[in-house]
Amino acid sequence: MVLKARGLRKTFTGPGGTPVPVLHGVDLEVKGGELVAVSGTSGSGKSTLLNLIGLLEPPDAGEIWIGDERVSHLGRRAQCRVRGASIGYVFQSFLLLAGLTALDNVLLAARYIGRDRDDARRDALGLMERLGVAHRAEHLPAQLSGGEQQRVAYCRAVLNRPSLVLADEPTGNLDDDHARVILDELHALAADRGTAVMLVTHRTEASARADRVLRLDQGRLVAS
């Protein structure tokens, strides 16, 4: 099992200090080679769930394992190590650094774990070629379309061949043709490399490609 979560809970503070419960004891398992899609209405907590699993936010309660390691109770530095080595994250808002070229944004993932630069550059350009953005390698994010930024963000997430890929609306800014390319890539990660893939999506075609579709309903994951 690549990912296991038990009893994840998260509550935020709303206006006037009112508690706003978002996740109520979420349980989840994702195997290597499995692509799992998560759906739900806007504000149902889908992005929050990915942030907890991706070790970007701490849960209020519950536990998370990546492989055989319980990671939810590690210190922040140790969690950064796990995130750099084992988790690839495709953010809905891209989070590309404005002062770096598209290629250097992709290579950030390699620098994070100390990969050889020449080897990482070769892999990065190969990924960017497959995703149709290699010709934009030396452009800054502001010079890219939203769809191009999304594809660059995807390349950064998978450059280090993580065991777990989390994707928050990875096709949300893409036309149908480029969305199909991303979905093909995610499917290949799971089917060919044995990567565990978990994606949040509203696209019917994305859910149709998944091995399982789960839905967040009143803070709990249920089979769709």
N, C-alpha and C positions, 0 to 999 in steps of 0.2 A: 504494500500500500504506500503510495507516494504522499498522499495527504489524508490526514484524519483530524476531525474537529469534534469536540464533545462539549455540549452545554454552553455554546457561545452566547453571551448576553452583552448588549450595549444600550445605554441610555444617554441621551443628550439633554442639555438644559435649554428649554425654550424661553420665550419672552416672559419676563417677570419671574424667572427662576423656576418655571414649571418643568418638571421632568417629562421628557418625551421618550418613552421606550421605543426602540427600533428593532432589536433582535431579542428573541425570547427563547433561549436554550436551543440554538441551532446545532444539529448533528449532521456531519457530512463525511463521506469517504470518497476519494477518487483514486483509482488504480492507474498504474503506468499503462500507457497505450489507450487511455479512455478520454473521450471528449465529452464534457458535461456542460450543458447550457443552462443558465439560470435566468428566468424571466420574472416579471412582477410589475406592478404599476409604479409610476413615478413616485419616489419617496418611500418605497417599500423597504429600503435598506440594502439594495443589491450592491451598490458601490461600497457601503460600509462593511458588508461582509467580505468583499474582496480586500479592503484595506486591513481588516483584522487578519485574514489568512496570509496576506502579503507582508505582515509584520510592520505595517506603517502606522497602525493605531493599536493600543492595547485593549483587549476585551475587559469588560467589567467583571466577568466571570467566565469560566470555561478553559479548555485546554486545546492546544494545537500541536500536532506532530507532523514533521516533514521527514519522511522515511521513518527511521527508528528513533529519531531524536525529538524529544518534547521541547518545542522551541518557544512556546508562549511564556514560559517562566525564565527565559534567559535574559541577561542584561542587554542593554541596547547595543553595545559593541559586538557581542556575540550574535545578536539577531542580524546586525549588518553583515556579518560574515556569512550567515546562512542565506540571507537575501541575495548577496552578490554571487554566491556559488550555486545556489539551487533554485532560485525563483526568478522568472522573467515576468515583467509587468508591463502590459500595454495600457497606458493611461488614457482615459477618455479625453482629457485636455492636453494630451501629447507630452507636456513638460519638457520640451526641448529648450536647451540653453541658448538664449538669443545671440550671444557673442561667439558661438561656435558654428562651424560649418555643419552641414548635414552629416558628412562622413565623421567628423570629430564627435558629434553627438552620439553616433552609433558606437564609436570606439570608446566612449566613456565606460560602457559595460566591461570592456576588456581591461581598461586601466584600473577598474575597481578591484579586480582580483589579480592584477599583476601579470597578465598574459604578455607574451612576446608581441611587440607592436607590429612587426612585419607579418607574422602569422595572423594576427587579429585583423590587420588591414586587408589582407587577401580574402579572409572570410567575409568581412564587412562589405567589400565591393562586390563579392559574389552574391550576397544576399540582396544588396541594393539593385544589382542587375536583374535578378529574378523578379523583384518587386517593381521594376520600371522606374527607379529613381537614381540609378548610377550616374546619369548625365547631370544630376543636380548635386553631386557629392560636394562641390566646393561652394555651394550657395548657402547663405544664412537662412534660418527658419522664416524670417520675415519675407524672404524672396520666394517662398514655397506656397503652393495652395494648401488648403486644409487637408485635402486628400493625400498630397505628397508628404505633409508633416506626419499624418497618420501612418503612412508606410515606413517612413524613417523611424518613427517610434517603435513600430513593430520590429524592424531590423535590430534596433538596440536591445529590445527585450529578449530576442532569441539568439543573439550573437554567441553567447557562452554555452549554448546547448543545455539550458537548465532542465532539471527533472520535472519542474512544475511551471507552467505558463498560465498567468492570470490575465485576462483580456476584458477590459471594460468598454463595451460597445466598440469593438475593433473595426467595424465596418460602417460606423455611424456617419462618417464624413466622406464616404466613397460612393462613386457611381456603381452600377450593377457589375460592370466588367471588373473593376479593381476590387470590389467587395468579393467577387468570386475568387480572385487570386489570393486574397488574404485567407478566405475560408479553405481553399485548397492547401495553402501552407500550413494552417492549423491542423487540418485533417492529416496531412503527411507527418507532422510532428508526432501526432499520437500513433498513427498506424505504422509508420516506418521507423521511428526512433524510440517509440515506447514512452514518449513524454506524456505526463498527465496534463490535460488542458481543461481549464474552467473559464467559460466566457459568459459575460452578461450581454444579453442582446434582446432587441425587439424585432429583429428580422426573422420572418418565418423561414426563409431559406437557410439561415444559420442554425436555427433550432432543428430543422429537418436533417442537417448533417451530423447532429450530435448523437452519441450513443445513449445518452439519457437527457431528459429535460426536467428540470426542477423549477418550482415556482415558490417565491416568497409570499406567504399569505399570513398576515397578522404576525409578522416577526418570526415565522417558522418555515422551514423548507418542506415542501410536499411534492410528491410526484405529480407531474403535469399530465 
